[in-house]
Amino acid sequence: MAADKQLAALAVAMLALLAAGPAAGLVHYQSYLPAGCYVGWFPFVGKLMCQTLNPNPSPKHAPTGNGLSPDYYNSTCPDAEYLVWEAVKNAIDENRGIGAGLIRLFFHDAFVRGADASVLLNTTASNNLDTERTAPPNANSLRGFEVIDAAKAAVEDACPGVVSCADIVAFAARDASKILSYGSIDFDVPAGRLDGLQSFANETNTLPGPGSSLAQLKTMFAAQGLSTADMVTLSGAHTIGTSRCRFFTGRLSAMDPAYAKNLSAACNGTGSPDNRVDQDPFTPNDLDNQYYKNIDKFVLFASDAALNSTETIGQVTANANSPTKWQSDFAAAMVKMGKIGVKTRASPGTDGVEIRKVCWKVNSNY
């Protein structure tokens, strides 16, 4: 019943937005939203959604990943990680940008319902159409689904029904990190996750957005059991990938003037807020510590510039000065994030989970 009310509220908000005109809410949308709400929603939708959803999530203890093990598939599917690596490498060889998408896919999966591959679902156990993939933070934005599908198909051929989609997402993010950093970032991925059966668009309010303040970022990461230091470390992934203009043109005046001029030309060339630009103007295809050198005049988002604060600037400076420090911290933070809300055979009760045969639909719809 509560979910029905939330969806009804969202529908009303969307109608209000459409009535206001297509340009409504594209600038300074973040100022409308209280702490703890995803700031990528347009103002009308965001304000109403935050009234219907919990705006102040409670902090959690650091995730333990109980039941996960780095050698989980050694006896049941020893080639699993190699097969995922092969799919990821082939995809990145064709399009280096897809690596950024795979890292972001892992992040967006872990922050909603935990790392259970719910972000991949188009068809759920309840047959709802409003899955995470359809929500504003993800729709027409997340990339890499086809790479996960290719990896899953290869693993299923080798070891049917053994390797979960949630583990494949985690492996793929690790492999993308290694490739994009030229081998400098590498780590063991504890495995043994099971796949969830449900996915809902209205639960993506747990994702921080491009307009988040430092207080909002801290609140939303703490709600996942991640520290402020983890937040600063993981934000470094914004050194790769691209962004749509709609998410940063409101802060051009705060950027380096020459950089802002170039961005303005790129964003207004066709008059589309969906034009894309590189998030890092200096080393856009490398997962490195350049992001920390860019703060705050050469970063796109308000959430990036927010790290130029007295509370976090020490860590930003340390990361800018020592690539090896950040690489080590990033590897550890990725492992920690992959433990959020996992469902494993060691979890108390494993109802409502499975190992999917196809990653975008539950087995009952296979």
C-alpha positions, 0 to 999 in steps of 0.5 A: 500500500505504501509503495502504491501511494509513493508511485501515485505521488510520483505520477502526480509530480510527473504530470505537474512537471509536464504541465510546467513545460519541458525546460522546468527544473533544469537549473539549480534543481538541487536547491529544492531537495532536503538532505538524504534525497537523490538530487537528480530529480527535477524540482517538482518530482524531487520535492514530492518524492522526498516528502513521501520517502525517508529524507534522513536515512539512519547511519549503519555499521560497516558492511561485513560481507558475511558469507563472501569469500575470494575463492568462492568459485574455485571448486564449482566454477574455476574459470568464472573470473577469467570468463568475466575478465574476457568479456570486460576486456573485449568490450573495453578494447572496442570502447574504453568508455564502457569501463566507466559504465561498469564501475558505475553500474556496480555503485548503483547496484550496491546502493539500492537493496545492496549488491544483489544485481537488482539494478539489472532487472527488467522483469521482477518477481512481482512483474512491476515495470518501474524497476531501478533501470527506469528511474531518473538516476539510471534511465538513459544513463547506466551503461554496460548491461550488454557486457554483463549479459555477455559475461553471464552467457559465457559463465552459464555455458561453462557452469550452469546455475552456479555464478550469480549476476551480482558477483559478475557485476562485482567482478566486472567493476574490478576488471574495468578498474584494473584495465582503466588504471593500466593494472595499478588498481587490482584486488580480490573480489569476495564472492558468494552473493545471491541475486535478488528478485525485486527492483523498484524505481522509487528506491533509487532515492538512496543514490547521491546525485550531482547536486549533492552537498557535502552533508547529503553525501555524508548522510547517504554514504553513512546509510550504507555503512560507508565512511566520509573517507570512503565517500571521498575515495569512491568519488575519484571514479568521476575521473572517467566517464561522461556527463550530460550537460543538464547536471552541471551547467548551473555551476559554470560560473564557479569553474575555471573561466576558460574551461567553463567557456569550452563546456558552454560551447559543447553544451549549447552547440545543439541546444540539448541538455543531453549533450555529453562531455568528459568528466575529466578534461585532462585524462578522461580515459584513465582511472587515476588521481587526476580528479583530486587535482581538478577540485574545484575549478575543473570538476563538473558537479556540485557534489565534486566541488563539495569536497573542497571543504575544510572537512575533506580537503586534507584527504583530497590533497593527499590523494592528489599528491600520491596516486598509489595512496588513492589506488590502494584506498580505492581498491579497499573501498570497492571491496567494502562497497561490494559487501553492502546488503549482500544476500548469501547462503550464510545470511539469516534466511535466503528466501527471495533470492536465487542465481539467475539464469539471465541477468535481466529477469528472474528465473520464474520468467525464464 
